[in-house]
Amino acid sequence: MRVKITLVCSECKQRNYDTVKNKKNDPDRLEMKKYCRFCRKHTVHKESK
């Protein structure tokens, strides 16, 4: 049930993080606040396709 996903910065649109999630527990798209090295600050990162 675990699938690999990519997290994208909501400000600069860079693909910064790869992670895994359980589709059964999290059917919606993930949204986390993480550090973006391109923006040099903490921003909201969303799950991409």
C-alpha distance matrix in Angstrom:
0.0 3.8 6.4 10.1 12.5 16.3 18.5 21.9 25.1 26.5 30.0 30.4 27.2 26.5 23.1 23.1 19.8 16.5 13.7 9.9 8.2 5.7 5.9 6.8 9.4 10.5 10.8 14.0 15.0 15.5 19.1 20.5 24.0 24.3 27.2 28.1 30.4 31.9 32.9 33.6 32.4 29.4 28.0 25.1 22.2 19.9 16.7 17.9 16.7
3.8 0.0 3.8 6.9 9.6 13.2 15.5 19.0 22.1 23.9 27.3 27.4 24.5 23.4 19.9 19.6 16.2 12.9 10.0 6.2 5.3 4.4 6.3 8.4 9.7 10.1 11.1 13.6 13.6 13.4 16.8 17.8 21.1 21.0 23.8 24.6 26.8 28.4 29.6 30.1 29.0 26.2 25.0 22.3 19.3 17.4 14.3 15.7 15.0
6.4 3.8 0.0 3.8 6.4 10.2 12.9 16.3 19.6 21.4 24.8 24.6 21.4 20.4 16.9 17.1 14.0 10.6 8.4 5.4 5.6 6.5 7.1 10.3 11.7 10.8 11.1 12.9 12.1 12.3 15.6 16.8 20.1 19.8 22.3 22.6 24.7 26.0 27.3 28.2 27.4 24.8 23.3 20.7 17.4 15.3 11.8 12.5 11.6
10.1 6.9 3.8 0.0 3.8 7.1 10.2 13.5 17.0 19.2 22.3 21.7 18.6 17.2 13.5 13.6 10.6 7.0 5.8 4.4 6.7 9.1 10.1 13.6 14.3 12.7 13.3 14.1 12.3 11.9 14.7 15.5 18.3 17.5 19.5 19.6 21.4 22.6 24.2 25.1 24.6 22.3 21.0 18.8 15.2 13.6 10.3 10.7 10.4
12.5 9.6 6.4 3.8 0.0 3.8 6.7 9.9 13.4 15.4 18.6 18.2 15.1 14.0 10.5 11.1 8.5 5.8 5.5 5.7 7.2 10.3 10.6 14.3 14.5 12.0 12.4 12.2 9.6 9.2 11.6 12.6 15.5 14.9 17.0 16.7 18.9 19.8 21.1 22.3 21.7 19.4 17.7 15.4 11.7 9.9 6.6 7.1 7.6
16.3 13.2 10.2 7.1 3.8 0.0 3.8 6.6 10.1 12.6 15.4 14.7 11.6 10.2 6.7 7.6 5.8 4.5 6.4 8.4 10.3 13.6 14.0 17.7 17.4 14.6 15.1 13.9 10.7 9.8 11.0 11.6 13.8 12.7 14.3 13.5 15.5 16.1 17.6 19.0 18.7 16.8 15.0 13.2 9.4 8.2 5.8 5.7 7.6
18.5 15.5 12.9 10.2 6.7 3.8 0.0 3.8 6.8 9.3 12.2 12.0 9.5 8.6 5.9 6.2 5.1 6.2 7.7 10.2 11.4 14.9 15.4 18.7 17.8 14.6 15.4 13.6 9.9 8.3 8.2 8.5 10.3 9.4 11.2 10.5 13.2 13.8 14.6 16.1 15.3 13.3 11.3 9.4 5.6 5.2 4.6 6.0 9.3
21.9 19.0 16.3 13.5 9.9 6.6 3.8 0.0 3.8 6.2 8.8 8.4 5.7 5.6 4.5 6.1 7.2 9.3 11.4 14.0 15.1 18.4 18.4 21.8 20.8 17.4 17.8 15.4 11.6 10.5 9.4 9.9 10.7 10.0 11.0 9.3 11.9 11.6 12.1 14.4 13.9 12.4 9.9 8.4 5.1 5.3 6.3 6.3 9.9
25.1 22.1 19.6 17.0 13.4 10.1 6.8 3.8 0.0 3.8 5.5 5.8 4.8 5.5 6.5 7.1 9.1 12.0 14.0 16.8 17.7 21.1 21.3 24.4 23.0 19.6 20.3 17.4 13.7 12.2 9.9 9.6 9.2 8.5 8.9 6.9 9.9 9.3 8.9 11.3 10.6 9.4 6.7 6.2 4.5 6.6 9.1 9.7 13.3
26.5 23.9 21.4 19.2 15.4 12.6 9.3 6.2 3.8 0.0 3.8 6.1 5.6 8.2 9.7 10.8 12.6 15.2 16.7 19.1 19.3 22.3 22.0 24.9 23.4 19.8 20.1 16.8 13.4 12.4 9.7 10.3 9.9 10.6 11.4 9.8 12.9 11.8 10.4 13.2 11.9 10.6 7.0 5.8 5.7 6.7 9.9 10.4 14.0
30.0 27.3 24.8 22.3 18.6 15.4 12.2 8.8 5.5 3.8 0.0 3.8 5.8 8.3 11.1 11.9 14.5 17.5 19.5 22.2 22.8 25.9 25.8 28.7 27.1 23.6 24.0 20.6 17.2 16.1 13.2 13.1 11.8 11.9 11.6 9.3 11.8 9.9 7.9 11.2 10.4 10.3 7.3 8.0 8.7 10.4 13.5 13.7 17.1
30.4 27.4 24.6 21.7 18.2 14.7 12.0 8.4 5.8 6.1 3.8 0.0 3.9 5.6 9.1 10.3 13.5 16.6 19.2 22.2 23.3 26.6 26.6 29.8 28.6 25.1 25.4 22.3 18.7 17.6 15.3 15.1 13.9 13.0 12.0 8.8 10.3 7.6 7.0 10.7 11.2 11.8 9.5 10.5 10.1 11.8 14.1 13.6 16.7
27.2 24.5 21.4 18.6 15.1 11.6 9.5 5.7 4.8 5.6 5.8 3.9 0.0 3.8 6.5 8.9 11.8 14.2 16.9 19.6 20.7 23.9 23.6 27.0 26.1 22.5 22.5 19.7 16.0 15.4 13.7 14.2 14.0 13.2 13.0 10.0 11.9 9.8 10.1 13.4 13.7 13.5 10.8 10.6 8.9 9.6 11.2 10.0 13.0
26.5 23.4 20.4 17.2 14.0 10.2 8.6 5.6 5.5 8.2 8.3 5.6 3.8 0.0 3.8 5.9 9.2 11.9 15.0 18.1 19.9 23.4 23.6 27.1 26.2 22.9 23.3 20.8 17.1 16.0 14.6 14.4 14.1 12.4 11.6 8.4 9.5 7.8 9.4 12.1 13.1 13.2 11.4 11.7 9.4 10.7 11.7 10.6 13.5
23.1 19.9 16.9 13.5 10.5 6.7 5.9 4.5 6.5 9.7 11.1 9.1 6.5 3.8 0.0 3.8 6.2 8.3 11.6 14.6 16.6 20.2 20.6 24.1 23.5 20.4 20.8 18.9 15.2 14.0 13.5 13.3 13.8 11.9 11.8 9.3 10.6 10.2 12.1 14.1 14.8 14.2 12.5 12.1 8.9 9.6 9.5 8.5 11.2
23.1 19.6 17.1 13.6 11.1 7.6 6.2 6.1 7.1 10.8 11.9 10.3 8.9 5.9 3.8 0.0 3.8 7.1 10.2 13.8 16.1 19.8 20.9 24.2 23.2 20.4 21.5 19.7 16.1 14.1 13.2 12.0 12.0 9.4 8.9 7.0 8.1 9.0 11.0 12.1 12.7 12.0 11.2 11.4 8.6 10.3 10.7 10.9 13.8
19.8 16.2 14.0 10.6 8.5 5.8 5.1 7.2 9.1 12.6 14.5 13.5 11.8 9.2 6.2 3.8 0.0 3.8 6.5 10.2 12.7 16.4 17.9 21.1 20.1 17.6 19.0 17.8 14.4 12.2 12.0 10.7 11.5 9.1 9.7 9.2 10.8 12.4 14.1 14.6 14.6 13.1 12.5 11.9 8.7 9.9 9.5 10.5 13.1
16.5 12.9 10.6 7.0 5.8 4.5 6.2 9.3 12.0 15.2 17.5 16.6 14.2 11.9 8.3 7.1 3.8 0.0 3.8 7.2 10.2 13.8 15.4 18.7 18.2 16.0 17.3 16.7 13.8 12.0 12.9 12.3 14.0 12.1 13.2 13.0 14.4 16.0 17.8 18.4 18.3 16.5 15.8 14.6 11.1 11.2 9.5 10.2 11.9
13.7 10.0 8.4 5.8 5.5 6.4 7.7 11.4 14.0 16.7 19.5 19.2 16.9 15.0 11.6 10.2 6.5 3.8 0.0 3.8 6.9 10.5 12.6 15.7 14.9 13.2 15.0 15.0 12.6 10.5 12.1 11.5 13.8 12.5 14.4 15.1 16.9 18.8 20.2 20.5 19.8 17.5 16.8 15.1 11.9 11.6 9.6 11.3 12.8
9.9 6.2 5.4 4.4 5.7 8.4 10.2 14.0 16.8 19.1 22.2 22.2 19.6 18.1 14.6 13.8 10.2 7.2 3.8 0.0 3.8 7.0 9.4 12.3 12.0 10.8 12.6 13.4 11.9 10.4 13.0 13.1 16.0 15.3 17.7 18.6 20.7 22.5 23.6 24.0 23.1 20.5 19.5 17.3 14.2 13.1 10.6 12.3 13.0
8.2 5.3 5.6 6.7 7.2 10.3 11.4 15.1 17.7 19.3 22.8 23.3 20.7 19.9 16.6 16.1 12.7 10.2 6.9 3.8 0.0 3.8 6.1 8.8 8.2 7.1 9.2 10.5 9.8 8.6 11.7 12.5 15.9 16.1 19.1 20.2 22.7 24.4 25.1 25.7 24.2 21.2 19.9 17.2 14.5 12.8 10.3 12.6 13.2
5.7 4.4 6.5 9.1 10.3 13.6 14.9 18.4 21.1 22.3 25.9 26.6 23.9 23.4 20.2 19.8 16.4 13.8 10.5 7.0 3.8 0.0 3.8 5.4 5.6 6.0 7.9 10.4 11.1 10.7 14.1 15.3 18.8 19.4 22.6 23.8 26.5 28.1 28.7 29.2 27.6 24.4 23.1 20.1 17.6 15.6 13.1 15.2 15.2
5.9 6.3 7.1 10.1 10.6 14.0 15.4 18.4 21.3 22.0 25.8 26.6 23.6 23.6 20.6 20.9 17.9 15.4 12.6 9.4 6.1 3.8 0.0 3.8 5.6 5.1 5.0 8.1 9.5 10.4 14.1 16.2 19.9 20.9 24.1 25.0 27.9 29.1 29.5 30.5 28.9 25.7 23.8 20.5 18.0 15.4 12.5 14.2 13.6
6.8 8.4 10.3 13.6 14.3 17.7 18.7 21.8 24.4 24.9 28.7 29.8 27.0 27.1 24.1 24.2 21.1 18.7 15.7 12.3 8.8 5.4 3.8 0.0 3.8 5.7 6.0 9.7 12.0 12.8 16.4 18.3 22.0 23.3 26.7 28.0 30.9 32.3 32.5 33.3 31.4 28.1 26.3 23.0 20.8 18.3 15.8 17.8 17.2
9.4 9.7 11.7 14.3 14.5 17.4 17.8 20.8 23.0 23.4 27.1 28.6 26.1 26.2 23.5 23.2 20.1 18.2 14.9 12.0 8.2 5.6 5.6 3.8 0.0 3.8 6.3 9.0 11.2 11.1 14.2 15.8 19.3 20.9 24.5 26.1 29.2 30.8 30.7 31.3 29.1 25.5 24.0 20.7 19.0 16.9 15.1 17.7 17.9
10.5 10.1 10.8 12.7 12.0 14.6 14.6 17.4 19.6 19.8 23.6 25.1 22.5 22.9 20.4 20.4 17.6 16.0 13.2 10.8 7.1 6.0 5.1 5.7 3.8 0.0 3.8 5.5 7.4 7.5 10.8 12.9 16.6 18.3 21.9 23.2 26.4 27.7 27.5 28.4 26.3 22.8 20.9 17.5 15.7 13.3 11.5 14.2 14.7
10.8 11.1 11.1 13.3 12.4 15.1 15.4 17.8 20.3 20.1 24.0 25.4 22.5 23.3 20.8 21.5 19.0 17.3 15.0 12.6 9.2 7.9 5.0 6.0 6.3 3.8 0.0 3.8 6.8 8.7 12.2 15.0 18.7 20.5 24.0 24.8 28.0 28.9 28.7 30.1 28.1 24.8 22.4 18.8 16.8 13.8 11.6 13.5 13.3
14.0 13.6 12.9 14.1 12.2 13.9 13.6 15.4 17.4 16.8 20.6 22.3 19.7 20.8 18.9 19.7 17.8 16.7 15.0 13.4 10.5 10.4 8.1 9.7 9.0 5.5 3.8 0.0 3.8 6.4 9.3 12.6 16.2 18.3 21.8 22.4 25.8 26.4 25.9 27.5 25.4 22.1 19.4 15.7 14.1 10.8 9.3 11.5 11.9
15.0 13.6 12.1 12.3 9.6 10.7 9.9 11.6 13.7 13.4 17.2 18.7 16.0 17.1 15.2 16.1 14.4 13.8 12.6 11.9 9.8 11.1 9.5 12.0 11.2 7.4 6.8 3.8 0.0 3.8 6.6 10.1 13.6 15.4 18.6 18.9 22.2 22.7 22.3 24.0 22.1 19.1 16.3 12.7 10.6 7.2 5.6 8.0 9.3
15.5 13.4 12.3 11.9 9.2 9.8 8.3 10.5 12.2 12.4 16.1 17.6 15.4 16.0 14.0 14.1 12.2 12.0 10.5 10.4 8.6 10.7 10.4 12.8 11.1 7.5 8.7 6.4 3.8 0.0 3.8 6.6 10.3 12.0 15.5 16.3 19.7 20.6 20.2 21.4 19.3 16.1 13.7 10.3 8.3 5.9 5.3 8.9 11.2
19.1 16.8 15.6 14.7 11.6 11.0 8.2 9.4 9.9 9.7 13.2 15.3 13.7 14.6 13.5 13.2 12.0 12.9 12.1 13.0 11.7 14.1 14.1 16.4 14.2 10.8 12.2 9.3 6.6 3.8 0.0 3.8 7.0 9.4 12.9 13.8 17.5 18.3 17.4 18.6 16.2 12.8 10.3 6.7 5.7 4.5 6.4 10.0 13.1
20.5 17.8 16.8 15.5 12.6 11.6 8.5 9.9 9.6 10.3 13.1 15.1 14.2 14.4 13.3 12.0 10.7 12.3 11.5 13.1 12.5 15.3 16.2 18.3 15.8 12.9 15.0 12.6 10.1 6.6 3.8 0.0 3.8 6.1 9.8 11.5 15.1 16.6 15.6 16.0 13.5 9.9 8.3 5.6 5.2 6.5 8.7 12.2 15.6
24.0 21.1 20.1 18.3 15.5 13.8 10.3 10.7 9.2 9.9 11.8 13.9 14.0 14.1 13.8 12.0 11.5 14.0 13.8 16.0 15.9 18.8 19.9 22.0 19.3 16.6 18.7 16.2 13.6 10.3 7.0 3.8 0.0 3.8 7.1 9.4 13.0 14.5 13.0 13.1 10.1 6.4 5.4 4.3 5.8 8.7 11.6 14.6 18.2
24.3 21.0 19.8 17.5 14.9 12.7 9.4 10.0 8.5 10.6 11.9 13.0 13.2 12.4 11.9 9.4 9.1 12.1 12.5 15.3 16.1 19.4 20.9 23.3 20.9 18.3 20.5 18.3 15.4 12.0 9.4 6.1 3.8 0.0 3.8 6.5 9.7 11.9 11.1 10.6 8.4 5.2 5.7 6.3 6.4 9.8 12.2 14.8 18.4
27.2 23.8 22.3 19.5 17.0 14.3 11.2 11.0 8.9 11.4 11.6 12.0 13.0 11.6 11.8 8.9 9.7 13.2 14.4 17.7 19.1 22.6 24.1 26.7 24.5 21.9 24.0 21.8 18.6 15.5 12.9 9.8 7.1 3.8 0.0 3.8 6.4 9.0 8.4 7.2 5.6 4.1 6.2 8.5 8.7 12.4 14.7 16.7 20.3
28.1 24.6 22.6 19.6 16.7 13.5 10.5 9.3 6.9 9.8 9.3 8.8 10.0 8.4 9.3 7.0 9.2 13.0 15.1 18.6 20.2 23.8 25.0 28.0 26.1 23.2 24.8 22.4 18.9 16.3 13.8 11.5 9.4 6.5 3.8 0.0 3.8 5.4 5.4 5.6 5.7 5.9 6.5 8.9 8.6 12.1 14.3 15.4 19.0
30.4 26.8 24.7 21.4 18.9 15.5 13.2 11.9 9.9 12.9 11.8 10.3 11.9 9.5 10.6 8.1 10.8 14.4 16.9 20.7 22.7 26.5 27.9 30.9 29.2 26.4 28.0 25.8 22.2 19.7 17.5 15.1 13.0 9.7 6.4 3.8 0.0 3.8 5.6 4.7 7.0 8.7 10.1 12.7 12.2 15.5 17.3 18.0 21.3
31.9 28.4 26.0 22.6 19.8 16.1 13.8 11.6 9.3 11.8 9.9 7.6 9.8 7.8 10.2 9.0 12.4 16.0 18.8 22.5 24.4 28.1 29.1 32.3 30.8 27.7 28.9 26.4 22.7 20.6 18.3 16.6 14.5 11.9 9.0 5.4 3.8 0.0 3.8 5.4 8.1 10.3 10.6 13.2 12.7 15.6 17.6 17.7 20.9
32.9 29.6 27.3 24.2 21.1 17.6 14.6 12.1 8.9 10.4 7.9 7.0 10.1 9.4 12.1 11.0 14.1 17.8 20.2 23.6 25.1 28.7 29.5 32.5 30.7 27.5 28.7 25.9 22.3 20.2 17.4 15.6 13.0 11.1 8.4 5.4 5.6 3.8 0.0 3.8 5.5 8.0 8.2 11.3 12.0 15.2 17.8 18.3 21.8
33.6 30.1 28.2 25.1 22.3 19.0 16.1 14.4 11.3 13.2 11.2 10.7 13.4 12.1 14.1 12.1 14.6 18.4 20.5 24.0 25.7 29.2 30.5 33.3 31.3 28.4 30.1 27.5 24.0 21.4 18.6 16.0 13.1 10.6 7.2 5.6 4.7 5.4 3.8 0.0 3.8 7.2 9.1 12.6 13.5 17.0 19.6 20.6 24.2
32.4 29.0 27.4 24.6 21.7 18.7 15.3 13.9 10.6 11.9 10.4 11.2 13.7 13.1 14.8 12.7 14.6 18.3 19.8 23.1 24.2 27.6 28.9 31.4 29.1 26.3 28.1 25.4 22.1 19.3 16.2 13.5 10.1 8.4 5.6 5.7 7.0 8.1 5.5 3.8 0.0 3.8 6.3 10.0 11.7 15.4 18.4 19.9 23.7
29.4 26.2 24.8 22.3 19.4 16.8 13.3 12.4 9.4 10.6 10.3 11.8 13.5 13.2 14.2 12.0 13.1 16.5 17.5 20.5 21.2 24.4 25.7 28.1 25.5 22.8 24.8 22.1 19.1 16.1 12.8 9.9 6.4 5.2 4.1 5.9 8.7 10.3 8.0 7.2 3.8 0.0 3.8 7.1 9.1 12.8 15.9 18.0 21.8
28.0 25.0 23.3 21.0 17.7 15.0 11.3 9.9 6.7 7.0 7.3 9.5 10.8 11.4 12.5 11.2 12.5 15.8 16.8 19.5 19.9 23.1 23.8 26.3 24.0 20.9 22.4 19.4 16.3 13.7 10.3 8.3 5.4 5.7 6.2 6.5 10.1 10.6 8.2 9.1 6.3 3.8 0.0 3.8 6.3 9.8 13.2 15.2 19.0
25.1 22.3 20.7 18.8 15.4 13.2 9.4 8.4 6.2 5.8 8.0 10.5 10.6 11.7 12.1 11.4 11.9 14.6 15.1 17.3 17.2 20.1 20.5 23.0 20.7 17.5 18.8 15.7 12.7 10.3 6.7 5.6 4.3 6.3 8.5 8.9 12.7 13.2 11.3 12.6 10.0 7.1 3.8 0.0 3.8 6.6 10.2 12.6 16.3
22.2 19.3 17.4 15.2 11.7 9.4 5.6 5.1 4.5 5.7 8.7 10.1 8.9 9.4 8.9 8.6 8.7 11.1 11.9 14.2 14.5 17.6 18.0 20.8 19.0 15.7 16.8 14.1 10.6 8.3 5.7 5.2 5.8 6.4 8.7 8.6 12.2 12.7 12.0 13.5 11.7 9.1 6.3 3.8 0.0 3.8 6.9 9.2 13.0
19.9 17.4 15.3 13.6 9.9 8.2 5.2 5.3 6.6 6.7 10.4 11.8 9.6 10.7 9.6 10.3 9.9 11.2 11.6 13.1 12.8 15.6 15.4 18.3 16.9 13.3 13.8 10.8 7.2 5.9 4.5 6.5 8.7 9.8 12.4 12.1 15.5 15.6 15.2 17.0 15.4 12.8 9.8 6.6 3.8 0.0 3.7 6.3 9.9
16.7 14.3 11.8 10.3 6.6 5.8 4.6 6.3 9.1 9.9 13.5 14.1 11.2 11.7 9.5 10.7 9.5 9.5 9.6 10.6 10.3 13.1 12.5 15.8 15.1 11.5 11.6 9.3 5.6 5.3 6.4 8.7 11.6 12.2 14.7 14.3 17.3 17.6 17.8 19.6 18.4 15.9 13.2 10.2 6.9 3.7 0.0 3.8 6.9
17.9 15.7 12.5 10.7 7.1 5.7 6.0 6.3 9.7 10.4 13.7 13.6 10.0 10.6 8.5 10.9 10.5 10.2 11.3 12.3 12.6 15.2 14.2 17.8 17.7 14.2 13.5 11.5 8.0 8.9 10.0 12.2 14.6 14.8 16.7 15.4 18.0 17.7 18.3 20.6 19.9 18.0 15.2 12.6 9.2 6.3 3.8 0.0 3.8
16.7 15.0 11.6 10.4 7.6 7.6 9.3 9.9 13.3 14.0 17.1 16.7 13.0 13.5 11.2 13.8 13.1 11.9 12.8 13.0 13.2 15.2 13.6 17.2 17.9 14.7 13.3 11.9 9.3 11.2 13.1 15.6 18.2 18.4 20.3 19.0 21.3 20.9 21.8 24.2 23.7 21.8 19.0 16.3 13.0 9.9 6.9 3.8 0.0
